[in-house]
């Protein structure tokens, strides 16, 4: 979901992976509990000495904590006319669009398939290291990738 506040576009971090993995781990845990449990005279007895139950429990709890942590962190990308900001609950890093030296966008591997792992590399004049961004990590990744393609064309036009 892209929200617009004034002249800023906000791209929220895509949390679907965390939701899906938590649900799948919990379903596998519940299914394993049903399979390993014993139905004796209209009652269900759970075997608690099985180490796999503990392993599944730790995985489900870890998955829930990572989901809650990432929801609390509230990561998003803010793009305005003159800067790009990487924002979370604790801090914000902003980079001026005029400070961008070049942008490289990885190619699609096959034209028939939608490549989810495309990378956007941004080189700044004031920074030694690249800023690497995966558009698929954010909601509306196609719109975000389109923005970076347009920005790349604008920067390449300025350099020539």
C-alpha positions in Angstrom: 0.0 0.0 0.0 1.4 3.4 -1.0 0.2 6.3 1.0 0.8 9.9 0.1 1.4 12.6 2.6 1.8 15.9 0.9 4.5 15.4 -1.7 5.8 12.2 0.0 5.1 8.6 -1.1 5.4 6.1 1.6 6.1 2.4 0.8 5.5 0.1 3.7 7.7 -2.9 4.4 6.1 -6.1 3.1 5.2 -8.3 6.1 3.5 -11.1 4.3 6.5 -13.4 4.6 6.3 -13.1 8.4 2.6 -13.7 8.5 2.7 -16.7 6.2 5.6 -18.4 7.9 4.1 -18.0 11.4 0.8 -19.5 10.2 2.6 -22.4 8.4 4.8 -23.1 11.5 1.8 -23.0 13.8 -0.2 -25.3 11.5 2.6 -27.8 11.3 3.0 -27.7 15.1 -0.7 -28.3 15.7 -0.8 -31.1 13.1 2.2 -32.8 14.8 0.5 -32.4 18.2 -2.6 -34.2 16.8 -0.6 -37.0 15.2 1.7 -37.6 18.3 -1.1 -37.3 20.8 -3.1 -40.3 22.0 -6.8 -40.6 22.2 -7.6 -42.8 25.2 -11.2 -43.3 26.4 -12.6 -40.0 25.1 -9.7 -38.0 26.2 -6.6 -36.7 24.5 -3.2 -37.3 26.1 -0.2 -35.4 24.8 3.3 -37.0 24.9 5.5 -34.3 26.4 8.7 -36.3 26.2 9.0 -35.9 22.5 11.9 -33.4 21.6 10.4 -32.6 18.2 7.4 -31.0 20.0 9.8 -28.7 21.9 11.7 -27.9 18.6 8.4 -27.0 16.9 7.4 -24.9 19.9 10.6 -23.0 19.9 10.3 -22.3 16.1 6.7 -21.1 16.5 7.6 -18.8 19.4 10.6 -17.4 17.5 8.4 -16.8 14.5 5.8 -15.0 16.6 8.5 -12.8 18.2 10.1 -11.9 14.9 6.6 -11.0 13.5 5.8 -8.8 16.5 9.2 -7.2 16.4 8.9 -6.3 12.7 5.4 -5.0 13.2 6.7 -2.8 16.1 9.7 -1.6 14.0 7.3 -0.2 11.4 9.8 0.0 8.6 8.9 2.0 5.5 10.5 4.0 2.6 9.6 7.6 2.1 10.2 9.2 -1.2 9.7 12.9 -1.8 10.7 15.2 -4.6 14.2 15.8 -3.3 15.1 12.9 -1.0 14.7 9.2 -0.2 14.3 8.2 3.4 14.6 4.8 5.0 12.5 5.1 8.2 11.7 2.8 11.1 10.4 3.5 14.6 13.9 4.1 16.0 15.6 6.2 13.3 15.6 7.6 9.9 18.3 7.8 7.2 17.7 10.3 4.4 19.6 10.7 1.2 19.3 13.6 -1.2 18.3 12.7 -4.8 20.7 15.4 -6.1 23.5 13.5 -4.3 23.0 10.3 -6.3 25.9 9.5 -8.7 24.3 6.5 -10.4 21.6 3.9 -10.1 21.9 0.3 -11.3 18.9 -2.0 -11.5 19.5 -5.7 -11.9 18.1 -7.3 -15.0 15.3 -9.8 -15.1 16.6 -13.3 -15.6 13.9 -14.5 -18.0 11.4 -12.2 -19.7 8.6 -14.7 -19.1 9.0 -14.9 -15.4 8.5 -12.1 -12.9 11.8 -11.8 -11.0 11.2 -11.2 -7.3 14.9 -10.7 -6.4 15.7 -7.6 -8.5 18.1 -5.2 -6.8 18.4 -1.5 -6.9 22.0 -0.3 -6.2 22.4 3.4 -5.5 25.8 5.1 -5.5 26.0 8.5 -3.7 28.7 11.1 -4.1 29.1 11.5 -0.4 29.2 7.9 0.6 31.7 5.1 -0.2 29.4 2.1 0.1 26.4 1.4 -2.1 22.8 1.5 -0.9 21.2 -1.8 -2.0 17.4 -2.0 -2.0 15.1 -4.9 -2.9 11.9 -3.5 -4.2 10.2 -6.8 -3.5 10.7 -6.1 0.2 8.1 -3.3 0.0 4.4 -3.2 -0.9 3.7 -2.1 -4.5 7.1 -3.2 -5.6 6.2 -2.7 -9.3 5.4 1.0 -8.7 8.6 1.4 -6.6 10.7 -0.2 -9.4 9.1 2.1 -11.9 10.0 5.1 -9.8 13.7 3.9 -9.7 13.7 3.3 -13.4 12.4 6.9 -14.0 15.0 8.3 -11.5 17.7 6.3 -13.2 16.7 7.8 -16.6 16.6 11.3 -15.1 20.1 10.9 -13.5 21.6 9.4 -16.7 20.2 12.3 -18.7 21.8 14.8 -16.3 25.2 13.1 -16.5 25.3 13.1 -20.3 
